[in-house]
């Protein structure tokens, strides 16, 4: 089923969203000052998103990317 007509099966989308929610929780545990708004990723705004995370965490973008690769 594809209720929101995005060409992704709803069960697949729900699993992906659940996985992302888990990773967001881990990121907030890793860097206690991150909020849900900080972790709200918008398609096409990856550079801004990583820049925001870099400012909030004090880590380099490469360190942040490595952390997400290890935890996602």
DSSP file (Angstrom, degrees, kcal/mol; ACC not computed):
  #  RESIDUE AA STRUCTURE BP1 BP2  ACC     N-H-->O    O-->H-N    N-H-->O    O-->H-N    TCO  KAPPA ALPHA  PHI   PSI    X-CA   Y-CA   Z-CA
    1    1 A X              0   0    0      0, 0.0     9,-3.2     0, 0.0    10,-0.3   0.000 360.0 360.0 360.0 147.8    0.0    0.0    0.0
    2    2 A X    >   +     0   0    0      7,-0.2     3,-1.4     1,-0.1     5,-0.1  -0.656 360.0 169.6-136.8  76.0    1.2    3.6   -0.7
    3    3 A X  T 3  S+     0   0    0      1,-0.3    -1,-0.1    -2,-0.2     6,-0.1   0.867  79.6  43.1 -61.1 -41.1   -1.1    5.9    1.2
    4    4 A X  T 3  S-     0   0    0      4,-0.2    -1,-0.3     1,-0.0    -2,-0.0   0.290 104.9-126.0 -94.3  12.1    0.9    9.1    0.6
    5    5 A X    <   +     0   0    0     -3,-1.4    -2,-0.1     1,-0.1    -3,-0.0   0.850  67.5 132.0  51.9  45.7    1.6    8.3   -3.1
    6    6 A X  S    S-     0   0    0      2,-0.3    -1,-0.1     0, 0.0     3,-0.1   0.205  77.4-111.5-108.9  14.8    5.4    8.6   -2.8
    7    7 A X  S    S+     0   0    0      1,-0.2     2,-0.4    -5,-0.1    -5,-0.0   0.724  84.7 114.2  62.5  24.0    6.1    5.4   -4.7
    8    8 A X  S    S-     0   0    0      4,-0.0    -2,-0.3    -7,-0.0    -1,-0.2  -0.995  76.0-111.7-124.1 128.4    7.4    3.7   -1.5
    9    9 A X     >  -     0   0    0     -2,-0.4     4,-2.4     1,-0.1     3,-0.5  -0.335  26.8-128.2 -56.2 133.7    5.6    0.8    0.1
   10   10 A X  H  > S+     0   0    0     -9,-3.2     4,-2.5     1,-0.2     5,-0.2   0.841 107.1  53.7 -57.9 -37.1    4.2    2.1    3.4
   11   11 A X  H  > S+     0   0    0    -10,-0.3     4,-1.9     2,-0.2    -1,-0.2   0.892 110.3  48.0 -67.3 -36.6    5.6   -0.8    5.4
   12   12 A X  H  > S+     0   0    0     -3,-0.5     4,-2.4     2,-0.2    -2,-0.2   0.922 112.2  49.4 -65.7 -44.3    9.1    0.0    4.0
   13   13 A X  H  X S+     0   0    0     -4,-2.4     4,-2.7     1,-0.2     5,-0.2   0.900 109.7  51.2 -62.9 -41.3    8.7    3.7    4.8
   14   14 A X  H  X S+     0   0    0     -4,-2.5     4,-2.3     2,-0.2    -1,-0.2   0.895 110.2  49.2 -64.7 -39.7    7.5    3.0    8.4
   15   15 A X  H  X S+     0   0    0     -4,-1.9     4,-2.4     2,-0.2    -1,-0.2   0.918 112.2  48.5 -64.6 -42.6   10.6    0.8    9.0
   16   16 A X  H  X S+     0   0    0     -4,-2.4     4,-2.4     2,-0.2    -2,-0.2   0.920 112.5  47.8 -63.5 -43.9   12.9    3.5    7.6
   17   17 A X  H  X S+     0   0    0     -4,-2.7     4,-2.6     2,-0.2    -1,-0.2   0.895 111.0  51.4 -64.8 -39.0   11.3    6.2    9.7
   18   18 A X  H  X S+     0   0    0     -4,-2.3     4,-1.9     2,-0.2    -1,-0.2   0.907 110.2  49.3 -63.3 -41.3   11.5    3.9   12.8
   19   19 A X  H  X S+     0   0    0     -4,-2.4     4,-2.2     2,-0.2    -2,-0.2   0.904 111.1  49.5 -63.1 -41.9   15.2    3.4   12.1
   20   20 A X  H  X S+     0   0    0     -4,-2.4     4,-2.8     1,-0.2    -2,-0.2   0.897 108.6  53.0 -65.6 -40.1   15.8    7.1   11.7
   21   21 A X  H  X S+     0   0    0     -4,-2.6     4,-1.9     1,-0.2    -1,-0.2   0.887 109.0  50.2 -62.1 -37.6   13.9    7.8   15.0
   22   22 A X  H  X S+     0   0    0     -4,-1.9     4,-2.0     2,-0.2    -2,-0.2   0.921 111.5  47.5 -65.1 -44.1   16.2    5.3   16.7
   23   23 A X  H  X S+     0   0    0     -4,-2.2     4,-2.6     1,-0.2    -2,-0.2   0.897 109.3  53.8 -65.2 -40.1   19.3    7.0   15.2
   24   24 A X  H  X S+     0   0    0     -4,-2.8     4,-2.3     1,-0.2    -1,-0.2   0.906 108.0  50.8 -60.2 -40.6   18.0   10.4   16.3
   25   25 A X  H  X S+     0   0    0     -4,-1.9     4,-1.6     1,-0.2    -1,-0.2   0.905 110.6  48.4 -62.8 -41.6   17.6    9.1   19.8
   26   26 A X  H  X S+     0   0    0     -4,-2.0     4,-2.5     2,-0.2    -2,-0.2   0.896 110.3  51.9 -64.9 -39.7   21.2    7.8   19.8
   27   27 A X  H  X S+     0   0    0     -4,-2.6     4,-2.9     1,-0.2    -2,-0.2   0.893 108.3  51.0 -64.6 -39.2   22.5   11.1   18.4
   28   28 A X  H  < S+     0   0    0     -4,-2.3     6,-0.2     1,-0.2    -1,-0.2   0.835 111.6  48.2 -68.4 -30.5   20.7   13.0   21.2
   29   29 A X  H  < S+     0   0    0     -4,-1.6     3,-0.4    -5,-0.2    -2,-0.2   0.894 113.6  47.2 -72.0 -39.6   22.3   10.7   23.8
   30   30 A X  H  < S+     0   0    0     -4,-2.5     2,-0.6     1,-0.3    -2,-0.2   0.928 127.4  25.9 -65.5 -46.6   25.7   11.2   22.1
   31   31 A X  S >< S-     0   0    0     -4,-2.9     3,-2.2    -5,-0.2    -1,-0.3  -0.860  75.7-165.1-122.7  92.7   25.4   15.0   22.0
   32   32 A X  T 3  S+     0   0    0     -2,-0.6    -1,-0.1    -3,-0.4    -4,-0.1   0.612  81.3  63.1 -58.1 -17.4   23.0   16.0   24.7
   33   33 A X  T 3  S+     0   0    0     23,-0.1    -1,-0.3     2,-0.0     2,-0.2   0.453  78.2 106.9 -91.7   1.8   22.4   19.5   23.4
   34   34 A X    <   -     0   0    0     -3,-2.2     2,-0.2    -6,-0.2    19,-0.0  -0.565  52.2-161.9 -79.6 143.4   20.8   18.3   20.1
   35   35 A X     >  -     0   0    0     -2,-0.2     4,-1.4     1,-0.1     5,-0.1  -0.681  36.3-101.7-114.2 171.1   17.1   18.8   19.7
   36   36 A X  T  4 S+     0   0    0     -2,-0.2     4,-0.3     1,-0.2     3,-0.2   0.884 124.3  55.9 -58.7 -38.4   14.6   17.2   17.3
   37   37 A X  T >4 S+     0   0    0      1,-0.2     3,-1.1     2,-0.2    -1,-0.2   0.892 104.0  53.0 -62.2 -39.2   14.7   20.4   15.3
   38   38 A X  T 34 S+     0   0    0      1,-0.2    -1,-0.2    14,-0.1    -2,-0.2   0.848 112.5  45.1 -62.4 -33.4   18.5   20.1   14.9
   39   39 A X  T 3< S+     0   0    0     -4,-1.4     2,-1.0    -3,-0.2    -1,-0.2   0.331  80.8 117.1 -95.7   6.4   18.0   16.6   13.6
   40   40 A X    <   -     0   0    0     -3,-1.1     2,-0.4    -4,-0.3    -3,-0.0  -0.669  54.5-157.0 -77.9 104.5   15.2   17.5   11.2
   41   41 A X        -     0   0    0     -2,-1.0     2,-0.5     8,-0.0     5,-0.1  -0.718   6.2-160.9 -90.1 127.7   16.7   16.7    7.8
   42   42 A X    >   -     0   0    0     -2,-0.4     3,-2.1     3,-0.2     7,-0.2  -0.932  29.6-107.2-108.9 129.9   15.3   18.4    4.8
   43   43 A X  T 3  S+     0   0    0     -2,-0.5    -1,-0.0     1,-0.3     0, 0.0  -0.257 104.8  18.3 -53.3 133.1   16.0   16.9    1.3
   44   44 A X  T 3  S+     0   0    0      1,-0.0    -1,-0.3     3,-0.0     3,-0.2   0.440 105.9  87.2  84.7   0.6   18.5   19.0   -0.6
   45   45 A X    <>  +     0   0    0     -3,-2.1     4,-2.3     1,-0.1    -3,-0.2  -0.127  43.1 128.3-121.5  36.6   19.8   20.8    2.5
   46   46 A X  H  > S+     0   0    0      1,-0.2     4,-2.8     2,-0.2     5,-0.3   0.896  71.7  52.1 -61.8 -43.4   22.5   18.3    3.5
   47   47 A X  H  > S+     0   0    0      1,-0.2     4,-2.3     2,-0.2    -1,-0.2   0.924 111.9  45.9 -61.7 -44.5   25.3   20.9    3.8
   48   48 A X  H  > S+     0   0    0      2,-0.2     4,-2.3     1,-0.2    -1,-0.2   0.897 112.7  51.8 -63.6 -39.8   23.2   23.2    6.0
   49   49 A X  H  X S+     0   0    0     -4,-2.3     4,-2.3     2,-0.2    -2,-0.2   0.935 111.7  44.6 -63.9 -48.0   22.2   20.3    8.2
   50   50 A X  H  X S+     0   0    0     -4,-2.8     4,-2.6     1,-0.2    -1,-0.2   0.881 112.2  53.7 -64.9 -36.5   25.7   19.1    8.7
   51   51 A X  H  X S+     0   0    0     -4,-2.3     4,-2.2    -5,-0.3    -2,-0.2   0.901 108.6  49.2 -62.0 -40.9   26.8   22.7    9.4
   52   52 A X  H  X S+     0   0    0     -4,-2.3     4,-2.2     2,-0.2    -2,-0.2   0.914 112.6  47.3 -64.4 -43.2   24.2   23.0   12.0
   53   53 A X  H  X S+     0   0    0     -4,-2.3     4,-2.5     1,-0.2     6,-0.4   0.885 109.9  53.8 -65.8 -37.7   25.3   19.7   13.6
   54   54 A X  H  X S+     0   0    0     -4,-2.6     4,-2.3     1,-0.2     5,-0.2   0.923 110.0  47.0 -62.0 -44.4   28.9   20.8   13.5
   55   55 A X  H  < S+     0   0    0     -4,-2.2    -2,-0.2     1,-0.2    -1,-0.2   0.905 116.1  44.3 -63.3 -41.9   28.1   24.1   15.3
   56   56 A X  H  < S+     0   0    0     -4,-2.2    -2,-0.2     1,-0.2    -1,-0.2   0.842 123.3  33.5 -74.3 -33.2   26.0   22.3   18.0
   57   57 A X  H  < S-     0   0    0     -4,-2.5    -2,-0.2     2,-0.2    -3,-0.2   0.736  92.3-132.8 -97.4 -24.3   28.4   19.4   18.6
   58   58 A X     <  +     0   0    0     -4,-2.3     2,-0.2     1,-0.3    -3,-0.1   0.561  67.1 121.8  80.1   7.7   31.8   21.0   18.1
   59   59 A X        -     0   0    0     -6,-0.4    -1,-0.3    -5,-0.2    -2,-0.2  -0.656  68.9-101.4-100.2 158.4   32.9   18.0   15.9
   60   60 A X     >  -     0   0    0     -2,-0.2     4,-2.2     1,-0.1     5,-0.2  -0.333  31.5-112.9 -71.8 160.8   34.0   18.2   12.3
   61   61 A X  H  > S+     0   0    0      1,-0.2     4,-2.9     2,-0.2     5,-0.2   0.891 119.0  54.6 -62.2 -38.6   31.6   17.2    9.6
   62   62 A X  H  > S+     0   0    0      1,-0.2     4,-2.6     2,-0.2    -1,-0.2   0.902 107.6  49.6 -62.3 -40.4   33.7   14.1    8.8
   63   63 A X  H  > S+     0   0    0      2,-0.2     4,-2.1     1,-0.2    -1,-0.2   0.902 112.5  47.8 -64.3 -40.1   33.5   13.0   12.4
   64   64 A X  H  X S+     0   0    0     -4,-2.2     4,-2.4     2,-0.2    -2,-0.2   0.928 111.9  49.1 -66.9 -44.9   29.7   13.5   12.4
   65   65 A X  H  X S+     0   0    0     -4,-2.9     4,-2.6     1,-0.2    -2,-0.2   0.921 110.6  51.1 -60.1 -43.9   29.3   11.6    9.1
   66   66 A X  H  X S+     0   0    0     -4,-2.6     4,-2.1     1,-0.2    -1,-0.2   0.910 108.8  51.5 -60.0 -42.1   31.4    8.8   10.5
   67   67 A X  H  X S+     0   0    0     -4,-2.1     4,-1.5     1,-0.2    -1,-0.2   0.931 111.3  46.9 -61.0 -45.9   29.3    8.6   13.6
   68   68 A X  H  X S+     0   0    0     -4,-2.4     4,-1.4     1,-0.2    -1,-0.2   0.894 110.2  52.9 -65.2 -39.0   26.1    8.4   11.5
   69   69 A X  H  < S+     0   0    0     -4,-2.6    -1,-0.2     1,-0.2    -2,-0.2   0.884 111.5  46.7 -63.0 -37.0   27.6    5.7    9.2
   70   70 A X  H  < S+     0   0    0     -4,-2.1    -1,-0.2    -5,-0.2    -2,-0.2   0.781 120.5  38.0 -73.3 -26.4   28.5    3.6   12.3
   71   71 A X  H  <        0   0    0     -4,-1.5    -2,-0.2    -5,-0.2    -1,-0.2   0.468 360.0 360.0-108.8  -2.4   25.0    4.0   13.9
   72   72 A X     <        0   0    0     -4,-1.4    -1,-0.1    -3,-0.1    -3,-0.1   0.436 360.0 360.0-108.1 360.0   22.6    3.9   10.9
